[in-house]
């Protein structure tokens, strides 16, 4: 339930309810213990339309948000380090950090967590490959009308295609299309993530890199060069097996909450809601007044938790 809706129900100013929520969230956060945090995921999510973001830090072992701050530059990682130490965490014991290929996050992680291995999130890697495939399709459809309205066919894996989409893909595959070649290169890279031996994975990725850079498809070549620049962090997945799939789910939850509330008045309110909904906070709440519970038709403690 959005805070504004709750305020109307109890006939109270929403600013006062926000103060109450922030009080208990901050009190609960002060008691959190991060001494066992060893795997961290970092991702940004938009706070409102435009280039406004907050950085979200997640304990990947506990699937819980442990820190949120405004911005998405290297200083956000430094800020997280300070907060980690305030909650009994040791930067030296963080062994794995998973993030996208943002230069800011890479720099921040290297400077503040020198003992951690950086793994580049496979979902972000595959996203840039998907974007490249779509670029090839857009260029080619200018000359081939059959490629129009086929974007989602090339974004999906074959097993996820509908019967209609699969029939369309089979028909297009007979046309010797550049898009079909780009799609095959994408599917080949997906197999990389299933390899368990680091040496085998490195050899596989080298063959894939050669194929991609000799494909004569400029968007695909650019992706290959990007992967080459981030080689160690991509190969590192084979050993660490960490990814930001948890963060993708949390991000979806955050955006759904924003839509339901029709946005938040300021970033601090958004950060408070992220802690409230995506952190495993233990709150010491006073017993709700029976009349208030009757008006809300629910337990207030259940709502807050």
PEDA-V79653 format. One record per backbone hydrogen bond with DSSP energy under -0.5 kcal/mol. NH is the residue of the N-H (numbers start at 0). CO is the residue of the C=O. If there is no record, write none. Layout:
nh;co
NH;CO
NH;CO
//
This chain:
nh;co
5;1
6;2
7;3
8;4
9;5
10;6
11;6
15;12
16;12
17;13
18;14
19;15
20;16
21;17
22;18
23;19
24;20
25;21
26;22
27;23
28;24
29;25
30;26
30;27
31;28
33;31
33;86
36;33
39;95
40;57
41;97
42;55
44;53
46;51
47;51
51;47
51;49
53;44
54;68
55;42
56;66
57;40
58;63
59;38
59;57
60;38
62;58
63;58
64;277
65;56
66;56
68;54
70;52
75;72
76;72
76;73
77;73
78;74
79;75
80;76
81;77
82;78
83;79
84;80
85;81
86;82
86;83
87;84
88;83
90;88
92;89
93;90
94;37
94;92
95;37
96;116
97;39
98;118
105;101
106;102
107;103
108;104
109;105
110;106
111;107
112;108
115;112
116;94
118;96
118;116
119;232
120;98
120;118
124;120
125;121
126;122
127;123
128;124
129;125
130;126
131;127
132;128
133;129
134;130
135;131
136;132
137;133
138;134
139;135
140;136
141;137
141;138
142;139
143;139
146;143
147;144
149;146
152;149
153;149
153;150
154;150
155;151
159;156
160;157
165;161
166;162
167;163
168;164
169;165
170;166
171;167
172;168
173;169
173;170
174;171
175;172
180;176
181;177
182;178
183;179
184;180
185;181
186;182
187;183
188;184
189;185
190;186
190;187
191;187
191;188
192;188
192;189
193;190
194;191
197;195
200;196
201;197
202;198
203;199
204;200
205;201
206;202
207;203
208;204
209;205
210;206
211;207
212;208
213;209
214;211
217;215
220;216
221;217
222;218
223;219
224;220
225;221
226;222
227;223
228;224
229;225
229;226
230;227
233;229
233;230
234;230
235;231
236;233
237;234
238;234
238;235
239;235
240;236
247;243
248;244
249;245
250;246
251;247
252;248
253;249
254;250
255;251
256;252
257;253
258;254
259;255
260;256
261;257
261;258
262;257
269;265
270;266
271;267
272;268
273;269
274;270
275;271
276;272
277;273
278;274
280;278
282;280
284;282
292;288
293;289
294;290
295;291
296;292
297;292
302;298
303;299
304;300
//
